[in-house]
Amino acid sequence: MIRFHALTHPGSRANNEDAMFADGNNGVFVVADGVGGRAAGEVASAISVDTVEQAAPAVRTLLSAYQTQPDWQRRNAVLELLDKTCQDCSKNVYDEAERLVRRGMTTTIVVMAVAGGTAFLAHVGDSRAYLVRDGLIQQLTEDHSMVNELVRSGQMSYDEAKKSQYRNVITRAIGLYPSVQADVMSIDILPGDRIVLCSDGLSDPVATSKIESIACRDDVEVATQRLLDAAIDAGAPDNVTVALIEPEATPQAEAARARAQVMENLFLFRDLPFNARLRVARICEARSIGPAEVIAEEGAPGNSMYVMVQGEVDVTRGRQRLTKLGAGQHFGEISLLDEQPRSATVTSTGPGSVIIIRRAALMELCQREPGLGNKVLMALATSLAGRLRTSNDART
């Protein structure tokens, strides 16, 4: 059962341009923060929430399919639908702005769908999603804002960003154009996890450490009220909307923790921030392997890299045993660049699990998110260059 509570308040403003939707039956939640003031931001946020509400039954259908069989294809199908829903929001808001002759009528949005122990997220703008796990908070979304871009590029410190006159200038918004690039991601839910969705009416005036201390205590309803009260006590310079959700945990918590640890330490993703690793996870296919299963065969064309999560595999060439690989180790990364025949056979020694990264999925990521894809490709190139240098040094 999903436990949740959601509240909205105009804060010190006369008008509340925030909107929200919380549907525990379908497992769909949304917070939208209208932008534009006189340009009718409250219309933009209301249209977006209505669009998500209309999409909720279709989202529920895909969530049910994922819950029955939580595989890579069904997971990405949910993400694609959330992405499409954001596109629909943007088109609907843009069209209404054209009809009303109110250019600049836009909104931020953060949408979450939950089922099968997984949370699926899509967001545009600077409304946020946080994960509260084991008493600690992590930001799941990355603000699409001018100051965040300046902080990422090293041109502004975090403290300067909090005081900047440009802190409310967003670089992506629903309704600015007929289409929009949404960030989409998924995360496995572990026992005790909570997720906070909020507008910047909470995240701007209330320190992240205080959100952390409140969100992990009390029951969900009490904690939500306390979060709203914290924003009001801080002056509530903007509208405040907050939803606190405690989804059901994945039944495979141990495997989920193992995958998360492997993703964090894998050379391709090691230097990525937490929220970027969540976005890149859509190209990572998790699969169980059985005893004596041939995962890769010598001489067969390769188009995938494999990362061991649990269990061990033997690597052989001909009749010669080359090595044994265990959790966290990988093979086949050069297949992300070409389809040359495999140089060895890889066979499992017992039950286990792997992450599969296919070249086509990596190329799709590079097209969808060039900045993120290029970072992954650079990590791959750096690793292969290091191996080449080591090989050359050994020969000399």
N, C-alpha and C positions, 0 to 999 in steps of 0.2 A: 504494500500500500504506500502511495505517495503522501507524505505529510507536507503541507505547505500553508503559507499565509502571505497575503499581498496587501499593501496599503499605498495610497497616494494622497498627497497634501499639496496645496498651492504654495506653501512656504510663505515668504514675505511678499509674493506677487499677488496681484488682484485676480489674475486669470491662471488657470492650470492648463498648460499646454502639454503636459504629460498624459499618456494613456497606457492602460495595461489590460492584460487578459490572462486569466489563470484557469485552466481547464484540467482538473485532476483526473477526470474520467478518460480523456484522450491523451493525457500526459504532455500537454502543450502549454507553454508559458511565454509571454512577451511583455517587454517594456519598451515604450517608444517616447522619445522626448522631442516634441515639436520645436522647430527652429523658425524664426522669422518675425516674431512679435506681430507687427501690423500685417505681415504677410500670411497670417492665419496658420501658425504652426500647430494650433490645436486641431485644425482640420486635417493636416497632414498626418499627425499621430493617430487620430481617430480612424482615418481611412486605412492606415497600415494595420492597426489592430483588427479592424473589421476584415481585412484581407486575410490575415493569419487565421482568424476565427473561422472563416469560410473554408480555409484549407485544412483545418484540424481533422476532420474525418478522413481525408485522404492520407494525412500524416499518420493517423492511427492505424490505417490499413497496413502501411509499410512497417510501422513499429511492431505490429502483431506478427508480420512475416519474419521480421528480425528476431523477435522474442522466441518464435518457434525454432528458427535455425539461424543463430547469430554468426553468419559468415561475412566475409569481406564484401561480396557483391550486395548483400542486403543492407549492410551498414552504409555503404556508399550511396545506395539508392535513397536512403533517408536524407543524407547530406545533400544530394542533388535536388531533392524535393524542397528542402529548406532554402537552398540557393534560389530555386525557381520562385518560391514564395516571396523572397526578397525582391526579385526582379518584378514580380507582379505588383508588389507594394509600390515600387518606384514608378512603374508605368501608370498605375492608378492615381498616385499623387501628382505626377507630372501632368497627366491629362486634366485633372481637376484644376490644377493651377493655371493651365492654359485657358480653361473654360471661364475661370473667375478673373482672369488677367491679374494673377498674383504670383509673378515670378519670385522665386526665393522661398516659396511655401514648401518646406522640407522637414524631415524628421530623422533622428537617429533611430536605431532599432536593435534590440538584442532578443533573439528567439531561442527557446530551448525546448527540445522534445526528449522525453525519457521513457525507456522501456528496456527490459531484459538486463538491467544492471548497467546500462550505458546511457550517458547524456550526450545529446547531439546539439550543437550550437551553431547559430549563424548570427553575424552582427555587422552593422555598418554605423560608423560614427564613434561617439565617445561614451555612450551608455555601456555599462560593464557587466561582466559575469565574473564572479570570484568562486574559487573552490576553497572550502574550509575542511581541512583533513588533519586529524590528530592534533587539533588545537591550533594549527597554523593555516594562514591564508595565502593563496596564490591567485594572481590575476589571470584568468583564462583568456580574456580578450585583450587586444592591443588597440589603444585609442587611435582612431583615424583623425588626428588633430595636428594643427601646425606646430604647437609646442612639443608634442611627442616626436615629430619628425626632427625638430631641432635638437632634442635631447638625444635621440638615437644617433644623430650625426656628430655629436660632441660639441655643438655650437651653443648649448644652453644646459645648465645644471638642472636637476630635478627641483631644487628649491627655487631657482629662478623661474622655472616653468609654472610653479604654483602661484607666483605673484605676477606673471606676465599679463599684459593687457590683451594678449592674443590667446589666452588659455582656453577661450570658448570658441575659437575659430576651428571648425572641423573641415577636413579635407575630403571626406566622402559623406554623402547624405542620400537618404531615400527621397526621390522626387526631384533632385537637381537635374537629372537627365532621365530619359525613359528607361535606361538600364543602369545597373550599378554593380561594382565588384564587391561581393560580400565575402567575408572570411568565414569559412565553415570548418568545423572540427568535431571530434568526438573524444570522449574520455570514459574509461571504465569507472564505475562507482564502487567504492570500497565501503565496508561497514562503518557507519558513523559519519560518512561524508554529508556535507550540506553545500548547497550552491546558492549564492546571492546574485540576483539580477537587480540592477538599479540604474537610475538616471544619475547624471552628475550632480543633482541636488543632494545626493548622499555622499558620493565619492569626492567631491570638491571640498566641502567644509569639514568633513569628518576624516580624521587620520585613518589610514589603512589598519594600523595597529589597534585602533579602537573598534573598527568594524570587526576585526578578528576576534577580539575579546568578547564582544557582544554576541556575534553570530554562532559561536560554538557552545553557548550556555543556554540554559532554560529550555522550555519547550518552544516549538517553532513559532507559535502565535505570540508568546511573550517576547521572544527575541526580535521578531519583526517590529513590534511596537517600540521596543527599546532602540532599535536602529533608527526608526523615524524620529523618535524623541531626541536622539543624539544630533540629528541634522537640525531640528528645530532649536535645540539648545545652542547650537553653533551659529544661529542667526538665520538659517534657511534662506540664503539669498536667492535661491531659485526654487522651482517646483521640485518636490521630492517624491520619488516612487521607488518602492523596494519590495521585492518578493524573495522570500526565503523558502527554499525547497529542500526536502530531505527524501531523495528517491530511494527505491529499493536497491540494495547492493547486488553486484554480480554474484552468481553462485560459484564462479570460478575465481575467487579473490586471489588465491595463491598464484595462479597462472597470470592474472592481470598484473600483480605486483612484479612478477618476473619479467613480463614484457616491458613494463615501464622502466625497470632498471636497465634492461638491455638497450632500449631506445635512448636512454640518457647517456649511456657510455659508448654507444656505437660511433665510430669515427665519422660517419656521414653526418650525424646530428649532434655530436658532442658540444659544439660551440653555439648551437642555436638556443635562444631563450625558451623557457617552458612553453609559452603559448605557440611559438613557431613549431616546436616538436609535435604539438597536438594537431596543427594544421597539416604537417607533412605526414602524419600517421595514416592519412587516407591512402597513401601509396603502399602501405605495409600490410600484407596479407598474412594473417596468423593461421597456421595449420598444424594439426596434430600429425605425428608420424608413428608408425607401428614398428615392432621389432623386425630387423632384417629388411627394412624397406629401402629400395634403391631410390635415392633422392636426385642424384645426378649420375649420368652414365658416360663413361669415357667414349669420346668419338661422336656423341650426340650433340646437335646444335644447342647452344645455350642462349637464353635471353633473360635470365633472372639471377639475382644475388640471393643467397640464403644466409640467415643469421640464426644460430642455435639459441634457443630460449631455455629448453629443458632437455635432458638426455645427452647422449654422446653419439658420434658417428665415426666410422673408419674411412680414411681416404686411401685409395689404392690405385696403382697404375700397373696394368697387366696383372701379374701375380704378386707384385711387390707392394707391401703395406708402407705407405708414406708417413702417415701421422694419424692421430686421433684428435677430434675437436669436441669441445664441450660448451657449456653455457657461455654466451657472450662472444664466442668466436664465429667467424664467418668464412664463406667461400663463394667463388663465382662472381666477384665484384667486377671483373673485366667484362663480363657478359652484359653489363649495363651500357657498354659502348659498342659491342659488336656481337655477331652470332657465330663466331669461330667455334669449332668443335670443342667439347669439354676435354680437358687434359687428364682428367682422373675420374674415377667412380667414387661416389660417396654413399655409404650404406649405414643405416642406423644400427646400433648395437642393442637397442631396447626401445621401449616407448619414450616419447618425448614430444617436443613441439618446436616449430621454426617460424621465423618471419620471412616471408618471400617479398622481395622488391623486384618488380618486373620493369624492364627497360621502357615499355610503352607507358606505364604508369608514371615513371620518372619524367619522360618527355612531356606528358600531359601536364604534370605539375609545373614544368618550366614554361609552358605556354600560358597556364592559368595564373601563376604567380612567379614572374620572371626573377624578381629579386631573391625570393626564397629558393627557387630552383637553381639559380646560379650559385648560391652558397653551397648547396648540396653537391653540385658538379665540381666546384672548386675543392671541396673536401675530398671528393673522389680522385681528382687529378693530383692533389697533393700526396695522397696515399700511394697512388701508383708510381708517382715520381720518386717517392722515398724507396719503394721496392726496387725500382730500376737502378737507383744509385747504389743501393746495397749490393745488388747483383753485379754491377760493374766493379765495385770495390773488391768483391770477392774474386773476380777474374784477374784483377791486377795485383 
